[in-house]
Amino acid sequence: MTRIVLATAGFLILPYVLIFVYLIPFIHPVSTLMLRDIVLLRGYDRQWVSLDDISPVLVQSVMMSEDGQYCFHGGVDWGEMQELVAETLDGEATRGGSTIPMQTAKNLFLWNGRSFVRKALELPLAVASDLVWTKRRLMEIYLNIAEWGPGIYGIEAAARYHFKVPASKLSRRQAALLAVSLPNPIDRNAGKPRRGLRSLASVIERRAQGSGDYIRCLYD
């Protein structure tokens, strides 16, 4: 019994230790999906790049698509979270609502799939990550571990796989297509977008062009 308690405590504490370890710039974290691919002998493609080597239009597009309030919340958008809880209690179909820090915490430390247990673990990890890391470091990690296709992780590998260009050379249109594919990168192919994906990309492209103050925490 004692061993089980200690193992559980270690499982819960380890992510918080790693948050401080990942403060070190030359450490390049891997996601739980990457670890899964290694265990299953699938391999994966990921080429780490610094935030300075990623086209700003990609960062703008991802923020406008995934987390428009990224620069203003502390890891969790509590107003949005309250609305989601209310909708769930009313029996309405649940929607997204995860912030970029929440998605980063999930990708680094947890698992895919919706459950209250995972969400309960995810929220404090997102707050801790946003508190310990700068917004730039958090965004850099997120863009380097996000999945953009089967075995394709990180924006550099994604840009080269889908558009044959480095992340620093992505156009506004390419950036928007990559951003809107993030919720489901297996079914949403940024390099071969269907009509619905192209329409979403057009919306995000317009929002990214007017992002202005929304991205100030990254480029001020």
PyRosetta script that sets phi, psi and omega in degrees:
from pyrosetta import init, pose_from_sequence

init()
pose = pose_from_sequence("MTRIVLATAGFLILPYVLIFVYLIPFIHPVSTLMLRDIVLLRGYDRQWVSLDDISPVLVQSVMMSEDGQYCFHGGVDWGEMQELVAETLDGEATRGGSTIPMQTAKNLFLWNGRSFVRKALELPLAVASDLVWTKRRLMEIYLNIAEWGPGIYGIEAAARYHFKVPASKLSRRQAALLAVSLPNPIDRNAGKPRRGLRSLASVIERRAQGSGDYIRCLYD")
pose.set_psi(1, -43.0)
pose.set_omega(1, 179.9)
pose.set_phi(2, -61.0)
pose.set_psi(2, -40.7)
pose.set_omega(2, 179.9)
pose.set_phi(3, -63.6)
pose.set_psi(3, -38.5)
pose.set_omega(3, 179.4)
pose.set_phi(4, -65.2)
pose.set_psi(4, -42.4)
pose.set_omega(4, 179.3)
pose.set_phi(5, -63.4)
pose.set_psi(5, -45.0)
pose.set_omega(5, -179.8)
pose.set_phi(6, -65.5)
pose.set_psi(6, -40.1)
pose.set_omega(6, 179.2)
pose.set_phi(7, -64.9)
pose.set_psi(7, -40.9)
pose.set_omega(7, 178.7)
pose.set_phi(8, -65.0)
pose.set_psi(8, -43.2)
pose.set_omega(8, 179.0)
pose.set_phi(9, -62.6)
pose.set_psi(9, -41.1)
pose.set_omega(9, 178.3)
pose.set_phi(10, -63.9)
pose.set_psi(10, -39.8)
pose.set_omega(10, 178.5)
pose.set_phi(11, -61.9)
pose.set_psi(11, -38.6)
pose.set_omega(11, -178.1)
pose.set_phi(12, -77.3)
pose.set_psi(12, -31.6)
pose.set_omega(12, -176.0)
pose.set_phi(13, -84.7)
pose.set_psi(13, -34.2)
pose.set_omega(13, -174.5)
pose.set_phi(14, -51.8)
pose.set_psi(14, -45.6)
pose.set_omega(14, -179.9)
pose.set_phi(15, -58.0)
pose.set_psi(15, -35.3)
pose.set_omega(15, -179.7)
pose.set_phi(16, -70.9)
pose.set_psi(16, -32.8)
pose.set_omega(16, 174.2)
pose.set_phi(17, -66.2)
pose.set_psi(17, -43.6)
pose.set_omega(17, -178.7)
pose.set_phi(18, -66.0)
pose.set_psi(18, -30.5)
pose.set_omega(18, 176.8)
pose.set_phi(19, -56.7)
pose.set_psi(19, -41.8)
pose.set_omega(19, 178.6)
pose.set_phi(20, -73.3)
pose.set_psi(20, -36.0)
pose.set_omega(20, 177.2)
pose.set_phi(21, -61.9)
pose.set_psi(21, -39.5)
pose.set_omega(21, -176.9)
pose.set_phi(22, -75.3)
pose.set_psi(22, 0.2)
pose.set_omega(22, 170.1)
pose.set_phi(23, -65.4)
pose.set_psi(23, -28.5)
pose.set_omega(23, -175.6)
pose.set_phi(24, -70.3)
pose.set_psi(24, 120.7)
pose.set_omega(24, -171.7)
pose.set_phi(25, -59.0)
pose.set_psi(25, -34.6)
pose.set_omega(25, -175.1)
pose.set_phi(26, -84.3)
pose.set_psi(26, -0.7)
pose.set_omega(26, 174.3)
pose.set_phi(27, -87.2)
pose.set_psi(27, 127.5)
pose.set_omega(27, -176.8)
pose.set_phi(28, -112.4)
pose.set_psi(28, 96.8)
pose.set_omega(28, -176.3)
pose.set_phi(29, -61.6)
pose.set_psi(29, 153.5)
pose.set_omega(29, 173.3)
pose.set_phi(30, -116.4)
pose.set_psi(30, 153.8)
pose.set_omega(30, -177.9)
pose.set_phi(31, -89.1)
pose.set_psi(31, 167.8)
pose.set_omega(31, 177.1)
pose.set_phi(32, -66.4)
pose.set_psi(32, -29.9)
pose.set_omega(32, 176.9)
pose.set_phi(33, -68.6)
pose.set_psi(33, -36.1)
pose.set_omega(33, 175.9)
pose.set_phi(34, -65.0)
pose.set_psi(34, -42.5)
pose.set_omega(34, 178.2)
pose.set_phi(35, -62.3)
pose.set_psi(35, -38.9)
pose.set_omega(35, 176.5)
pose.set_phi(36, -60.3)
pose.set_psi(36, -44.4)
pose.set_omega(36, -179.7)
pose.set_phi(37, -63.7)
pose.set_psi(37, -34.9)
pose.set_omega(37, 177.3)
pose.set_phi(38, -66.7)
pose.set_psi(38, -45.9)
pose.set_omega(38, -179.0)
pose.set_phi(39, -61.9)
pose.set_psi(39, -38.0)
pose.set_omega(39, -179.0)
pose.set_phi(40, -86.1)
pose.set_psi(40, 6.9)
pose.set_omega(40, 177.2)
pose.set_phi(41, 60.5)
pose.set_psi(41, 30.8)
pose.set_omega(41, 178.8)
pose.set_phi(42, -86.6)
pose.set_psi(42, -32.6)
pose.set_omega(42, -173.8)
pose.set_phi(43, 75.1)
pose.set_psi(43, 168.7)
pose.set_omega(43, 178.3)
pose.set_phi(44, -159.2)
pose.set_psi(44, 165.7)
pose.set_omega(44, 178.8)
pose.set_phi(45, -113.5)
pose.set_psi(45, 118.8)
pose.set_omega(45, 175.1)
pose.set_phi(46, -149.7)
pose.set_psi(46, 124.7)
pose.set_omega(46, 178.1)
pose.set_phi(47, -122.1)
pose.set_psi(47, 108.3)
pose.set_omega(47, -176.1)
pose.set_phi(48, -66.9)
pose.set_psi(48, 135.9)
pose.set_omega(48, 174.1)
pose.set_phi(49, -134.9)
pose.set_psi(49, 149.4)
pose.set_omega(49, 177.8)
pose.set_phi(50, -74.5)
pose.set_psi(50, 162.4)
pose.set_omega(50, 179.9)
pose.set_phi(51, -60.4)
pose.set_psi(51, -32.2)
pose.set_omega(51, 179.5)
pose.set_phi(52, -66.8)
pose.set_psi(52, -19.0)
pose.set_omega(52, -179.8)
pose.set_phi(53, -101.0)
pose.set_psi(53, 16.2)
pose.set_omega(53, 176.3)
pose.set_phi(54, -113.6)
pose.set_psi(54, 131.8)
pose.set_omega(54, -179.1)
pose.set_phi(55, -56.2)
pose.set_psi(55, 128.8)
pose.set_omega(55, 177.8)
pose.set_phi(56, -55.8)
pose.set_psi(56, -29.1)
pose.set_omega(56, -179.8)
pose.set_phi(57, -67.4)
pose.set_psi(57, -27.4)
pose.set_omega(57, 175.7)
pose.set_phi(58, -70.3)
pose.set_psi(58, -44.5)
pose.set_omega(58, 179.0)
pose.set_phi(59, -61.7)
pose.set_psi(59, -44.9)
pose.set_omega(59, 177.9)
pose.set_phi(60, -59.1)
pose.set_psi(60, -45.5)
pose.set_omega(60, -177.9)
pose.set_phi(61, -64.3)
pose.set_psi(61, -43.3)
pose.set_omega(61, 179.8)
pose.set_phi(62, -64.7)
pose.set_psi(62, -42.4)
pose.set_omega(62, 178.8)
pose.set_phi(63, -63.2)
pose.set_psi(63, -44.5)
pose.set_omega(63, -178.7)
pose.set_phi(64, -69.3)
pose.set_psi(64, -25.9)
pose.set_omega(64, 179.7)
pose.set_phi(65, -87.2)
pose.set_psi(65, -39.9)
pose.set_omega(65, -171.0)
pose.set_phi(66, -102.6)
pose.set_psi(66, -31.7)
pose.set_omega(66, -170.5)
pose.set_phi(67, -164.8)
pose.set_psi(67, 78.8)
pose.set_omega(67, -175.8)
pose.set_phi(68, -63.8)
pose.set_psi(68, -20.9)
pose.set_omega(68, -179.6)
pose.set_phi(69, -100.6)
pose.set_psi(69, 19.4)
pose.set_omega(69, -175.0)
pose.set_phi(70, -50.8)
pose.set_psi(70, -42.2)
pose.set_omega(70, -176.2)
pose.set_phi(71, -77.2)
pose.set_psi(71, -8.5)
pose.set_omega(71, -170.6)
pose.set_phi(72, -115.5)
pose.set_psi(72, -14.4)
pose.set_omega(72, 179.2)
pose.set_phi(73, -104.6)
pose.set_psi(73, 170.9)
pose.set_omega(73, -178.2)
pose.set_phi(74, -103.7)
pose.set_psi(74, 38.4)
pose.set_omega(74, 178.8)
pose.set_phi(75, 112.4)
pose.set_psi(75, -34.1)
pose.set_omega(75, -180.0)
pose.set_phi(76, -131.8)
pose.set_psi(76, 133.6)
pose.set_omega(76, 174.5)
pose.set_phi(77, -87.9)
pose.set_psi(77, 92.5)
pose.set_omega(77, -171.1)
pose.set_phi(78, -65.5)
pose.set_psi(78, -32.9)
pose.set_omega(78, 176.6)
pose.set_phi(79, -62.3)
pose.set_psi(79, -46.4)
pose.set_omega(79, 177.4)
pose.set_phi(80, -63.8)
pose.set_psi(80, -39.2)
pose.set_omega(80, -179.2)
pose.set_phi(81, -64.4)
pose.set_psi(81, -40.4)
pose.set_omega(81, 178.0)
pose.set_phi(82, -62.1)
pose.set_psi(82, -40.7)
pose.set_omega(82, 178.0)
pose.set_phi(83, -63.4)
pose.set_psi(83, -40.6)
pose.set_omega(83, 179.8)
pose.set_phi(84, -65.8)
pose.set_psi(84, -41.0)
pose.set_omega(84, 178.5)
pose.set_phi(85, -63.1)
pose.set_psi(85, -43.7)
pose.set_omega(85, 179.6)
pose.set_phi(86, -61.9)
pose.set_psi(86, -42.5)
pose.set_omega(86, 179.2)
pose.set_phi(87, -64.2)
pose.set_psi(87, -40.0)
pose.set_omega(87, 179.7)
pose.set_phi(88, -65.0)
pose.set_psi(88, -43.9)
pose.set_omega(88, 179.5)
pose.set_phi(89, -65.3)
pose.set_psi(89, -28.5)
pose.set_omega(89, 177.9)
pose.set_phi(90, -82.4)
pose.set_psi(90, -1.9)
pose.set_omega(90, 178.5)
pose.set_phi(91, 83.5)
pose.set_psi(91, 12.2)
pose.set_omega(91, 179.6)
pose.set_phi(92, -80.8)
pose.set_psi(92, 155.8)
pose.set_omega(92, 178.7)
pose.set_phi(93, -63.6)
pose.set_psi(93, 132.5)
pose.set_omega(93, -178.7)
pose.set_phi(94, -77.4)
pose.set_psi(94, 148.8)
pose.set_omega(94, 177.2)
pose.set_phi(95, -117.9)
pose.set_psi(95, -164.5)
pose.set_omega(95, -177.4)
pose.set_phi(96, -67.0)
pose.set_psi(96, -121.0)
pose.set_omega(96, 178.4)
pose.set_phi(97, 107.0)
pose.set_psi(97, -9.2)
pose.set_omega(97, 179.2)
pose.set_phi(98, -74.1)
pose.set_psi(98, 131.8)
pose.set_omega(98, 175.0)
pose.set_phi(99, -79.0)
pose.set_psi(99, 169.9)
pose.set_omega(99, 176.7)
pose.set_phi(100, -61.6)
pose.set_psi(100, -43.1)
pose.set_omega(100, 174.6)
pose.set_phi(101, -59.3)
pose.set_psi(101, -37.4)
pose.set_omega(101, 178.2)
pose.set_phi(102, -65.8)
pose.set_psi(102, -43.8)
pose.set_omega(102, 178.6)
pose.set_phi(103, -65.2)
pose.set_psi(103, -37.0)
pose.set_omega(103, 178.6)
pose.set_phi(104, -65.1)
pose.set_psi(104, -44.5)
pose.set_omega(104, 178.5)
pose.set_phi(105, -60.9)
pose.set_psi(105, -44.1)
pose.set_omega(105, 178.6)
pose.set_phi(106, -61.4)
pose.set_psi(106, -48.2)
pose.set_omega(106, -177.3)
pose.set_phi(107, -64.0)
pose.set_psi(107, -35.6)
pose.set_omega(107, -177.1)
pose.set_phi(108, -80.8)
pose.set_psi(108, -38.9)
pose.set_omega(108, -166.1)
pose.set_phi(109, -122.4)
pose.set_psi(109, -16.7)
pose.set_omega(109, -170.9)
pose.set_phi(110, -121.9)
pose.set_psi(110, -151.2)
pose.set_omega(110, -174.1)
pose.set_phi(111, -133.4)
pose.set_psi(111, 163.6)
pose.set_omega(111, 176.2)
pose.set_phi(112, -77.9)
pose.set_psi(112, 165.9)
pose.set_omega(112, -179.8)
pose.set_phi(113, 102.0)
pose.set_psi(113, 144.6)
pose.set_omega(113, -178.1)
pose.set_phi(114, -89.7)
pose.set_psi(114, 129.6)
pose.set_omega(114, 174.0)
pose.set_phi(115, -162.4)
pose.set_psi(115, 151.4)
pose.set_omega(115, 179.6)
pose.set_phi(116, -67.7)
pose.set_psi(116, -30.3)
pose.set_omega(116, 179.3)
pose.set_phi(117, -64.9)
pose.set_psi(117, -48.8)
pose.set_omega(117, 179.3)
pose.set_phi(118, -62.2)
pose.set_psi(118, -41.8)
pose.set_omega(118, -179.6)
pose.set_phi(119, -64.8)
pose.set_psi(119, -37.5)
pose.set_omega(119, 178.9)
pose.set_phi(120, -65.0)
pose.set_psi(120, -33.8)
pose.set_omega(120, 176.7)
pose.set_phi(121, -77.8)
pose.set_psi(121, -33.8)
pose.set_omega(121, -174.2)
pose.set_phi(122, -69.7)
pose.set_psi(122, -40.8)
pose.set_omega(122, -174.2)
pose.set_phi(123, -60.1)
pose.set_psi(123, -52.5)
pose.set_omega(123, 179.4)
pose.set_phi(124, -66.8)
pose.set_psi(124, -30.7)
pose.set_omega(124, 176.7)
pose.set_phi(125, -66.5)
pose.set_psi(125, -37.6)
pose.set_omega(125, 178.0)
pose.set_phi(126, -66.1)
pose.set_psi(126, -43.1)
pose.set_omega(126, 179.0)
pose.set_phi(127, -63.7)
pose.set_psi(127, -43.9)
pose.set_omega(127, -179.6)
pose.set_phi(128, -64.3)
pose.set_psi(128, -41.8)
pose.set_omega(128, 179.5)
pose.set_phi(129, -63.0)
pose.set_psi(129, -44.3)
pose.set_omega(129, -179.6)
pose.set_phi(130, -66.7)
pose.set_psi(130, -30.8)
pose.set_omega(130, 179.7)
pose.set_phi(131, -75.0)
pose.set_psi(131, -42.1)
pose.set_omega(131, -174.2)
pose.set_phi(132, -82.3)
pose.set_psi(132, -43.6)
pose.set_omega(132, -177.6)
pose.set_phi(133, -88.4)
pose.set_psi(133, 154.2)
pose.set_omega(133, 169.1)
pose.set_phi(134, -72.7)
pose.set_psi(134, 162.8)
pose.set_omega(134, 176.9)
pose.set_phi(135, -61.6)
pose.set_psi(135, -35.6)
pose.set_omega(135, 179.9)
pose.set_phi(136, -66.6)
pose.set_psi(136, -44.4)
pose.set_omega(136, -179.9)
pose.set_phi(137, -65.2)
pose.set_psi(137, -40.2)
pose.set_omega(137, 179.9)
pose.set_phi(138, -62.7)
pose.set_psi(138, -46.2)
pose.set_omega(138, 178.6)
pose.set_phi(139, -63.9)
pose.set_psi(139, -39.4)
pose.set_omega(139, 179.0)
pose.set_phi(140, -60.9)
pose.set_psi(140, -44.8)
pose.set_omega(140, 179.1)
pose.set_phi(141, -64.0)
pose.set_psi(141, -47.1)
pose.set_omega(141, -178.3)
pose.set_phi(142, -57.1)
pose.set_psi(142, -48.0)
pose.set_omega(142, -176.6)
pose.set_phi(143, -70.2)
pose.set_psi(143, -17.2)
pose.set_omega(143, 179.0)
pose.set_phi(144, -97.0)
pose.set_psi(144, -4.9)
pose.set_omega(144, 177.5)
pose.set_phi(145, -120.3)
pose.set_psi(145, -12.1)
pose.set_omega(145, -179.5)
pose.set_phi(146, -61.1)
pose.set_psi(146, 145.5)
pose.set_omega(146, 179.4)
pose.set_phi(147, -90.6)
pose.set_psi(147, 132.7)
pose.set_omega(147, -179.9)
pose.set_phi(148, -126.5)
pose.set_psi(148, 22.6)
pose.set_omega(148, 179.9)
pose.set_phi(149, 152.7)
pose.set_psi(149, 169.4)
pose.set_omega(149, 180.0)
pose.set_phi(150, -58.5)
pose.set_psi(150, 112.6)
pose.set_omega(150, 179.6)
pose.set_phi(151, 74.4)
pose.set_psi(151, 9.2)
pose.set_omega(151, -178.9)
pose.set_phi(152, -109.5)
pose.set_psi(152, 110.7)
pose.set_omega(152, -176.7)
pose.set_phi(153, -124.3)
pose.set_psi(153, 139.5)
pose.set_omega(153, 178.2)
pose.set_phi(154, 85.9)
pose.set_psi(154, 150.8)
pose.set_omega(154, -172.6)
pose.set_phi(155, -70.3)
pose.set_psi(155, -29.9)
pose.set_omega(155, 179.8)
pose.set_phi(156, -66.3)
pose.set_psi(156, -49.0)
pose.set_omega(156, 178.2)
pose.set_phi(157, -63.4)
pose.set_psi(157, -37.8)
pose.set_omega(157, -179.0)
pose.set_phi(158, -66.0)
pose.set_psi(158, -44.6)
pose.set_omega(158, -179.4)
pose.set_phi(159, -62.4)
pose.set_psi(159, -42.1)
pose.set_omega(159, -179.0)
pose.set_phi(160, -72.5)
pose.set_psi(160, -36.3)
pose.set_omega(160, -178.8)
pose.set_phi(161, -70.1)
pose.set_psi(161, -46.6)
pose.set_omega(161, -174.6)
pose.set_phi(162, -85.2)
pose.set_psi(162, -33.7)
pose.set_omega(162, -171.8)
pose.set_phi(163, -128.8)
pose.set_psi(163, -0.6)
pose.set_omega(163, 176.7)
pose.set_phi(164, 61.4)
pose.set_psi(164, 32.7)
pose.set_omega(164, 176.5)
pose.set_phi(165, -135.1)
pose.set_psi(165, 156.5)
pose.set_omega(165, 173.9)
pose.set_phi(166, -71.2)
pose.set_psi(166, 162.8)
pose.set_omega(166, -178.9)
pose.set_phi(167, -60.7)
pose.set_psi(167, -28.0)
pose.set_omega(167, -179.0)
pose.set_phi(168, -72.1)
pose.set_psi(168, -15.5)
pose.set_omega(168, -174.2)
pose.set_phi(169, -110.8)
pose.set_psi(169, 11.0)
pose.set_omega(169, -179.2)
pose.set_phi(170, -64.3)
pose.set_psi(170, 138.4)
pose.set_omega(170, 175.6)
pose.set_phi(171, -83.3)
pose.set_psi(171, 170.1)
pose.set_omega(171, 177.8)
pose.set_phi(172, -59.4)
pose.set_psi(172, -43.5)
pose.set_omega(172, -179.2)
pose.set_phi(173, -64.7)
pose.set_psi(173, -45.6)
pose.set_omega(173, 178.8)
pose.set_phi(174, -62.7)
pose.set_psi(174, -41.3)
pose.set_omega(174, 179.0)
pose.set_phi(175, -62.4)
pose.set_psi(175, -42.4)
pose.set_omega(175, -180.0)
pose.set_phi(176, -65.3)
pose.set_psi(176, -40.8)
pose.set_omega(176, 178.5)
pose.set_phi(177, -63.4)
pose.set_psi(177, -42.2)
pose.set_omega(177, 178.1)
pose.set_phi(178, -64.8)
pose.set_psi(178, -40.6)
pose.set_omega(178, -178.3)
pose.set_phi(179, -63.2)
pose.set_psi(179, -46.1)
pose.set_omega(179, -176.5)
pose.set_phi(180, -76.3)
pose.set_psi(180, -11.6)
pose.set_omega(180, 176.2)
pose.set_phi(181, -83.4)
pose.set_psi(181, -13.5)
pose.set_omega(181, -174.0)
pose.set_phi(182, -57.7)
pose.set_psi(182, -40.5)
pose.set_omega(182, -178.0)
pose.set_phi(183, -60.1)
pose.set_psi(183, -28.1)
pose.set_omega(183, -179.5)
pose.set_phi(184, -150.7)
pose.set_psi(184, 73.0)
pose.set_omega(184, -172.8)
pose.set_phi(185, -69.1)
pose.set_psi(185, -13.2)
pose.set_omega(185, 178.2)
pose.set_phi(186, -77.8)
pose.set_psi(186, -44.5)
pose.set_omega(186, -179.8)
pose.set_phi(187, -87.5)
pose.set_psi(187, -27.7)
pose.set_omega(187, -179.4)
pose.set_phi(188, -98.2)
pose.set_psi(188, 104.9)
pose.set_omega(188, -177.5)
pose.set_phi(189, -95.0)
pose.set_psi(189, 108.2)
pose.set_omega(189, -177.1)
pose.set_phi(190, -62.6)
pose.set_psi(190, -33.2)
pose.set_omega(190, -178.2)
pose.set_phi(191, -77.9)
pose.set_psi(191, -22.4)
pose.set_omega(191, 178.7)
pose.set_phi(192, -132.7)
pose.set_psi(192, 67.1)
pose.set_omega(192, -172.7)
pose.set_phi(193, -73.7)
pose.set_psi(193, 141.7)
pose.set_omega(193, 172.5)
pose.set_phi(194, -83.2)
pose.set_psi(194, 175.8)
pose.set_omega(194, -175.1)
pose.set_phi(195, -58.4)
pose.set_psi(195, -44.2)
pose.set_omega(195, -178.9)
pose.set_phi(196, -61.5)
pose.set_psi(196, -40.9)
pose.set_omega(196, 179.7)
pose.set_phi(197, -68.1)
pose.set_psi(197, -37.2)
pose.set_omega(197, 178.1)
pose.set_phi(198, -64.9)
pose.set_psi(198, -38.0)
pose.set_omega(198, 178.3)
pose.set_phi(199, -65.6)
pose.set_psi(199, -44.0)
pose.set_omega(199, 177.2)
pose.set_phi(200, -61.2)
pose.set_psi(200, -41.7)
pose.set_omega(200, -179.2)
pose.set_phi(201, -62.0)
pose.set_psi(201, -36.9)
pose.set_omega(201, 179.6)
pose.set_phi(202, -64.2)
pose.set_psi(202, -39.3)
pose.set_omega(202, 177.6)
pose.set_phi(203, -63.7)
pose.set_psi(203, -46.9)
pose.set_omega(203, -178.5)
pose.set_phi(204, -67.4)
pose.set_psi(204, -34.5)
pose.set_omega(204, 178.4)
pose.set_phi(205, -61.6)
pose.set_psi(205, -41.8)
pose.set_omega(205, 178.7)
pose.set_phi(206, -67.7)
pose.set_psi(206, -41.7)
pose.set_omega(206, 179.2)
pose.set_phi(207, -64.3)
pose.set_psi(207, -40.0)
pose.set_omega(207, -179.4)
pose.set_phi(208, -62.9)
pose.set_psi(208, -37.3)
pose.set_omega(208, 180.0)
pose.set_phi(209, -65.1)
pose.set_psi(209, -28.4)
pose.set_omega(209, 179.0)
pose.set_phi(210, -106.2)
pose.set_psi(210, 22.8)
pose.set_omega(210, -174.6)
pose.set_phi(211, -66.5)
pose.set_psi(211, -34.9)
pose.set_omega(211, 172.6)
pose.set_phi(212, 40.9)
pose.set_psi(212, -114.3)
pose.set_omega(212, -176.2)
pose.set_phi(213, -62.8)
pose.set_psi(213, -21.1)
pose.set_omega(213, -177.0)
pose.set_phi(214, -64.5)
pose.set_psi(214, -22.9)
pose.set_omega(214, -177.9)
pose.set_phi(215, -110.6)
pose.set_psi(215, 13.4)
pose.set_omega(215, -174.1)
pose.set_phi(216, -61.0)
pose.set_psi(216, -31.4)
pose.set_omega(216, -178.1)
pose.set_phi(217, -66.9)
pose.set_psi(217, -15.2)
pose.set_omega(217, -179.5)
pose.set_phi(218, -103.5)
pose.set_psi(218, -28.3)
pose.set_omega(218, -173.4)
pose.set_phi(219, -129.5)
pose.set_psi(219, 15.1)
pose.set_omega(219, -179.3)
pose.set_phi(220, -68.2)
pose.dump_pdb("model.pdb")
